[in-house]
């Protein structure tokens, strides 16, 4: 038995002159909930396609549970919820979920699957009559129709309302607690911050960062300083000359700064006569850290 759910070893994939994935190496383990982040074009979708055997790498190897992706999928060890591909139309939700359960090598009971995915209330509705959020929940039901060891989710909560999102992630936490690996790509960085115990940041097909959300925030190497200024002291040109400044945003009388050395920046604010009100110093959120890491990479590549 292997203790590695997913193994990428030097994996690369190009489309013509565009390199979507560049020498990607990583391991995912049972029980992990992993967020895959990256700007548009970072290689997230290609990475998921390679993991699921939907595309073949140009070099390197991808293995799931010690075998090929196709072997893992054929034995029911993988459940996937993807953005691409439509749902079967002209059937009822219950019929579609029942089909997924019947095809899974280790199926759950149809009623249990529908209850966990939150689709029981519209189980008799035709699939082509569903809202976007309801379609997402049906996709979730299909991805969890049986006891898969790896659950792959691509933008899973798009179109869901707040209550549906909370219910969805509560279910995913239960899956991880049972030893299953949950890998999800998302643009909702607050979800990644709240849910994932590991975060992967892709950019131009390369892995820029790999760690907990707290470690990713620390990697950005900046802190956030926010304060208000009296209008007569609001000198944006002077603010831009503050030491250790990484980013400056002025909105009305409110100033928000990202600083590589918050102590030095705050000391300079007072010594240069800005006299801030309502001063707050805090760590970056995951979204700000993500932007800082990817912008630094862009600057280095320029």
Residue pairs with C-beta under 8 A, 6 or more apart in sequence:
2 65
2 66
3 29
3 30
4 27
4 28
4 29
4 63
4 65
4 66
5 28
5 29
5 30
5 32
5 64
5 65
5 149
5 150
5 181
6 26
6 27
6 28
6 51
6 62
6 63
6 64
6 150
6 181
6 183
7 26
7 27
7 61
7 62
7 63
7 64
8 24
8 25
8 26
8 27
8 47
8 50
8 51
8 60
8 61
8 62
9 25
9 60
9 61
9 62
9 63
10 23
10 24
10 25
10 59
10 60
10 61
11 21
11 23
11 24
11 25
11 50
11 57
11 59
11 60
11 61
11 62
12 19
12 21
12 22
12 23
12 24
12 57
12 58
12 59
12 60
12 205
13 19
13 20
13 21
13 43
13 46
13 50
13 55
13 57
13 58
13 205
14 20
14 58
19 204
19 205
20 43
20 46
20 205
21 43
21 46
21 47
21 50
21 57
21 205
22 43
22 204
22 205
22 206
23 60
23 206
24 43
24 47
24 60
24 205
24 206
24 207
25 60
25 207
26 200
26 207
26 210
28 34
28 150
28 181
28 183
29 181
30 149
30 179
30 180
30 181
31 176
31 177
31 179
31 180
31 181
32 176
32 181
32 182
32 197
32 198
33 172
33 173
33 176
33 182
33 184
33 195
33 196
33 197
33 198
34 181
34 182
34 183
34 184
34 196
34 197
34 198
34 199
34 200
35 184
35 185
35 186
35 191
35 192
35 195
35 196
35 198
35 199
35 200
36 44
36 47
36 48
36 183
36 184
36 185
36 186
36 200
36 202
37 44
37 185
37 186
37 189
37 192
37 199
37 200
37 201
37 202
37 290
38 44
38 185
38 201
38 202
38 203
38 294
39 203
39 294
41 204
42 202
42 203
42 204
42 205
43 202
43 204
43 205
43 206
44 154
44 185
44 202
45 83
45 84
45 154
45 185
46 55
46 205
47 202
48 82
48 152
48 154
48 183
48 185
49 55
50 56
50 57
50 62
50 69
51 62
51 64
51 69
51 152
51 183
52 69
52 73
52 78
52 80
52 152
53 62
53 68
53 69
53 70
53 73
62 68
62 69
63 69
64 71
64 72
64 77
64 78
64 150
65 72
65 77
65 149
65 150
69 78
72 78
72 150
75 105
76 104
76 105
76 106
76 146
76 147
76 148
77 148
77 149
77 150
78 148
78 149
78 150
78 151
78 152
79 142
79 143
79 144
79 145
79 146
79 148
79 150
79 151
79 152
80 143
80 151
80 152
80 153
80 154
81 139
81 140
81 142
81 143
81 151
81 152
81 153
81 154
81 156
82 139
82 152
82 154
83 154
83 155
83 158
84 154
87 96
87 127
87 135
87 138
87 139
88 96
88 99
88 127
89 126
89 127
89 128
90 126
90 127
90 128
91 126
91 127
92 123
92 124
92 125
92 126
92 127
93 114
93 119
93 122
93 123
93 124
93 125
93 127
93 130
93 138
93 141
94 110
94 114
94 123
94 124
96 127
96 138
96 142
97 110
97 113
97 114
97 117
97 119
97 123
97 138
97 141
97 142
97 145
98 110
100 113
100 141
100 142
100 145
101 107
101 108
101 109
101 110
101 113
101 145
101 146
103 145
104 145
104 146
104 148
105 146
106 146
106 147
106 148
107 145
107 146
108 144
108 145
108 146
108 147
111 120
113 141
113 144
113 145
114 120
114 123
114 141
116 141
116 144
116 171
117 137
117 138
117 140
117 141
117 144
117 171
118 137
118 164
118 167
118 168
119 134
119 137
119 138
119 141
122 130
122 134
125 134
127 135
127 138
130 138
131 159
132 158
132 159
133 159
133 160
133 161
133 164
135 159
136 156
136 157
136 158
136 159
136 160
137 160
137 164
137 168
139 156
140 156
140 168
143 151
143 152
143 153
144 151
144 171
144 175
148 180
149 179
149 180
149 181
150 180
150 181
150 183
151 172
151 175
151 180
151 181
151 182
151 183
152 183
152 184
153 172
153 182
153 183
153 184
153 185
154 184
154 185
155 185
155 186
155 187
156 168
156 184
156 186
157 164
157 165
157 168
157 169
157 186
157 188
157 191
160 168
165 191
169 191
169 194
169 195
172 182
172 184
172 195
173 195
175 182
176 182
176 197
184 196
186 192
189 285
189 286
189 287
189 290
190 285
190 286
190 287
192 199
192 213
192 286
193 213
193 285
193 286
193 287
196 213
197 212
198 210
198 211
198 212
199 209
199 210
199 211
199 212
199 213
199 216
199 286
200 207
200 209
200 210
201 207
201 208
201 209
201 210
201 216
201 290
201 293
201 294
202 208
203 293
203 294
203 297
204 297
204 301
208 293
208 294
208 297
209 215
209 216
209 219
209 293
211 219
213 286
216 286
216 289
216 290
216 293
217 283
217 284
217 285
217 286
217 289
218 283
219 289
219 293
220 284
220 288
220 289
220 292
220 293
221 260
221 292
222 246
222 247
222 258
222 259
222 260
222 284
222 288
222 289
222 292
223 258
223 259
223 262
223 281
223 282
223 283
223 284
224 256
224 257
224 258
224 259
224 280
224 281
224 282
224 283
224 284
224 285
224 288
225 256
225 257
225 258
225 259
225 262
225 265
225 266
225 279
225 280
225 281
226 254
226 255
226 256
226 257
226 278
226 279
226 280
226 282
227 254
227 255
227 269
227 276
227 277
227 278
227 279
227 280
228 253
228 254
228 255
228 276
228 277
228 278
229 253
229 255
229 274
229 275
229 276
229 277
230 253
230 275
230 277
231 253
233 273
233 274
233 275
234 250
234 253
234 255
235 274
236 248
236 250
238 272
238 274
239 245
239 248
239 250
239 255
239 257
239 274
240 248
242 257
242 259
242 265
242 268
242 269
242 272
243 261
243 264
243 265
243 268
244 259
244 260
244 261
244 262
244 264
244 265
245 257
245 258
245 259
245 260
245 265
246 257
246 258
246 259
246 260
246 292
247 257
247 258
247 292
248 255
248 256
248 257
249 255
249 256
249 257
250 256
255 276
257 265
258 284
258 288
258 292
259 265
262 281
266 279
266 281
269 275
269 276
269 279
270 276
284 292
